Amino acid sequence: MTSADGQSFDLPRRLRSLRVEGWPGRRVAQKDLAQALGVSEPSISAWENTGRLTVPPRDRLDDYATFFATERSIADRPGRLLDLADLTPEERARREELLDELRDLRTVSQNNVPVATPPAPSAHDPFAGTLWRFTPGQNITIVGSALPSAYLEQMYYSDLDAPDYVELYKYADLDALIELFGHLRAANPLSDVHIRTPLDMQADDAATHLVLLGGVDWNPITAELLRRRDLPVHQQTRVGDSELGGFEVTEGDRKRLFTPVLRQVGEKEHLVEDVAHFYRAPSPFNKKRTVTICNGMYQRGTLGAVRALTDAMFRDRNNNYARDRFAGMSEFSILSRVLIVSGNVITPDWTSPDVRLHEWSVEA
């Protein structure tokens, strides 16, 4: 079966039918199947969800085929995964039949759902296999935070009637915006790259690859998207300039808050460490495209999130780390430290445990 937007939901329907109707009169509970396969119950639920397609990894389909190849898998509750060597010839044949069917359904589904991480890079193309390389011809829209009017009123060049008016001054994260725009144009020469503020967004922009700069304070598109996702990472709103804010991480009953670090120097406070958030997932507005959030509590944190994958000294290292660490994941999130030295942003090295503050992902 295919949805209105072309996505095939045959795989989640088949996985659910195996669990519910695989053996007449013996329905398997999601929690029991999850325990037998060694995954979380939410993963089982997500793989069966026809409202939002989540494609299981290939090895999980191997386990599904093994589990449902024989009713002996549920001889005792909650059930168990038998070794392949313990299957009878008839059960092995049933397993191979199921595995071929599930793999075919997965291939159909995977063609419709982007994954968070790209394939390995090519030696002949410095951008191939990187997180900022998209399918040629697919357009990209950067949605940057807009400076509040109170800030704009203090700048002569932001006055529309001024002879030296500069339109880009309406954007908050200018350093990050310029850094990212140049990189995206170089990595995607056959694609259009548009720049918008949240108020400037057009209807067609939502269907492109979206890159959101800035957080929930000044970018309502970031706030809206995060409300639609079930992330364990939440950015606290800064009511005023004097507040630090931070990123709150929820893990079960435990909550941790990661905040920037400021140091008093004379009569001024200097930012010495910010917190950067990088998040990649299929777009909720077009599941054949992606959405990426680059965000910090301050603008230099946002720049750090961008430079993690644009800085020539670190981008390959960080890209390789993300590709290996989140292989097969449909979405992932990294919180990292961003050090400020003599006013300069130090690009975060994701391979360093001291730099990474928190990681989270969802299986494809």
DAHU-V171508 format. One record per residue. N is the residue number from 1. RES is the residue in three letters. PHI is phi in whole degrees, -180 to 180 (* if undefined). Layout:
N RES PHI
N RES PHI
//
This chain:
1 MET *
2 THR -125
3 SER -77
4 ALA -63
5 ASP -94
6 GLY 93
7 GLN -87
8 SER -84
9 PHE -114
10 ASP -65
11 LEU -65
12 PRO -61
13 ARG -65
14 ARG -68
15 LEU -63
16 ARG -68
17 SER -65
18 LEU -62
19 ARG -69
20 VAL -88
21 GLU -123
22 GLY -58
23 TRP -131
24 PRO -52
25 GLY 78
26 ARG -132
27 ARG -71
28 VAL -99
29 ALA -71
30 GLN -58
31 LYS -67
32 ASP -71
33 LEU -65
34 ALA -61
35 GLN -66
36 ALA -67
37 LEU -87
38 GLY 75
39 VAL -128
40 SER -84
41 GLU -62
42 PRO -59
43 SER -65
44 ILE -60
45 SER -62
46 ALA -65
47 TRP -69
48 GLU -96
49 ASN -79
50 THR -90
51 GLY -87
52 ARG -143
53 LEU -70
54 THR -127
55 VAL -90
56 PRO -68
57 PRO -62
58 ARG -59
59 ASP -67
60 ARG -71
61 LEU -68
62 ASP -58
63 ASP -68
64 TYR -57
65 ALA -62
66 THR -66
67 PHE -63
68 PHE -90
69 ALA -76
70 THR -148
71 GLU -71
72 ARG -65
73 SER -62
74 ILE -117
75 ALA -61
76 ASP -127
77 ARG -79
78 PRO -86
79 GLY 109
80 ARG -153
81 LEU -98
82 LEU -74
83 ASP -68
84 LEU -59
85 ALA -65
86 ASP -87
87 LEU -79
88 THR -76
89 PRO -55
90 GLU -65
91 GLU -69
92 ARG -65
93 ALA -64
94 ARG -63
95 ARG -62
96 GLU -63
97 GLU -64
98 LEU -64
99 LEU -63
100 ASP -61
101 GLU -64
102 LEU -68
103 ARG -66
104 ASP -63
105 LEU -65
106 ARG -65
107 THR -61
108 VAL -62
109 SER -67
110 GLN -65
111 ASN -68
112 ASN -109
113 VAL -121
114 PRO -72
115 VAL -101
116 ALA -71
117 THR -111
118 PRO -86
119 PRO -71
120 ALA -63
121 PRO -73
122 SER -101
123 ALA -68
124 HIS -95
125 ASP -137
126 PRO -65
127 PHE -101
128 ALA -63
129 GLY 77
130 THR -96
131 LEU -66
132 TRP -98
133 ARG -101
134 PHE -115
135 THR -58
136 PRO -53
137 GLY 92
138 GLN -85
139 ASN -76
140 ILE -131
141 THR -125
142 ILE -93
143 VAL -109
144 GLY -97
145 SER -60
146 ALA -97
147 LEU -66
148 PRO -60
149 SER -59
150 ALA -62
151 TYR -80
152 LEU -63
153 GLU -66
154 GLN -89
155 MET -114
156 TYR -61
157 TYR -73
158 SER -91
159 ASP -80
160 LEU -57
161 ASP -89
162 ALA -75
163 PRO -58
164 ASP -102
165 TYR -57
166 VAL -122
167 GLU -64
168 LEU -67
169 TYR -67
170 LYS -76
171 TYR -87
172 ALA -79
173 ASP -97
174 LEU -63
175 ASP -59
176 ALA -67
177 LEU -63
178 ILE -67
179 GLU -59
180 LEU -74
181 PHE -59
182 GLY -62
183 HIS -68
184 LEU -64
185 ARG -65
186 ALA -69
187 ALA -79
188 ASN -133
189 PRO -65
190 LEU -97
191 SER -115
192 ASP -85
193 VAL -117
194 HIS -103
195 ILE -118
196 ARG -139
197 THR -91
198 PRO -55
199 LEU -74
200 ASP -86
201 MET -59
202 GLN -106
203 ALA -58
204 ASP -69
205 ASP -62
206 ALA -65
207 ALA -89
208 THR -93
209 HIS -65
210 LEU -105
211 VAL -124
212 LEU -104
213 LEU -105
214 GLY 95
215 GLY -102
216 VAL -72
217 ASP -71
218 TRP -117
219 ASN -123
220 PRO -66
221 ILE -70
222 THR -60
223 ALA -62
224 GLU -66
225 LEU -66
226 LEU -65
227 ARG -67
228 ARG -84
229 ARG -110
230 ASP -99
231 LEU -88
232 PRO -81
233 VAL -106
234 HIS -129
235 GLN -88
236 GLN -79
237 THR -75
238 ARG -96
239 VAL -70
240 GLY -138
241 ASP -63
242 SER -79
243 GLU -92
244 LEU -80
245 GLY 66
246 GLY 164
247 PHE -108
248 GLU -97
249 VAL -111
250 THR -109
251 GLU -131
252 GLY 67
253 ASP -90
254 ARG -98
255 LYS -123
256 ARG -128
257 LEU -117
258 PHE -107
259 THR -122
260 PRO -67
261 VAL -123
262 LEU -118
263 ARG -127
264 GLN -79
265 VAL -127
266 GLY 66
267 GLU -95
268 LYS -116
269 GLU -99
270 HIS -108
271 LEU -77
272 VAL -112
273 GLU -158
274 ASP -112
275 VAL -117
276 ALA -110
277 HIS -121
278 PHE -118
279 TYR -137
280 ARG -133
281 ALA -160
282 PRO -61
283 SER -72
284 PRO -72
285 PHE -95
286 ASN -159
287 LYS -70
288 LYS -94
289 ARG -128
290 THR -116
291 VAL -128
292 THR -130
293 ILE -114
294 CYS -118
295 ASN -150
296 GLY -142
297 MET -71
298 TYR -122
299 GLN -65
300 ARG -74
301 GLY -69
302 THR -63
303 LEU -62
304 GLY -63
305 ALA -63
306 VAL -71
307 ARG -68
308 ALA -55
309 LEU -121
310 THR -121
311 ASP -62
312 ALA -59
313 MET -78
314 PHE -123
315 ARG -63
316 ASP -66
317 ARG -62
318 ASN -70
319 ASN -64
320 ASN -63
321 TYR -62
322 ALA -63
323 ARG -64
324 ASP -77
325 ARG -70
326 PHE -116
327 ALA -57
328 GLY 79
329 MET -89
330 SER -84
331 GLU -154
332 PHE -153
333 SER -142
334 ILE -131
335 LEU -101
336 SER -141
337 ARG -76
338 VAL -129
339 LEU -82
340 ILE -116
341 VAL -121
342 SER 52
343 GLY 82
344 ASN -98
345 VAL -79
346 ILE -93
347 THR -60
348 PRO -69
349 ASP -102
350 TRP -66
351 THR -78
352 SER -92
353 PRO -60
354 ASP -72
355 VAL -89
356 ARG -75
357 LEU -101
358 HIS -163
359 GLU -132
360 TRP -155
361 SER -156
362 VAL -128
363 GLU -67
364 ALA -75
//
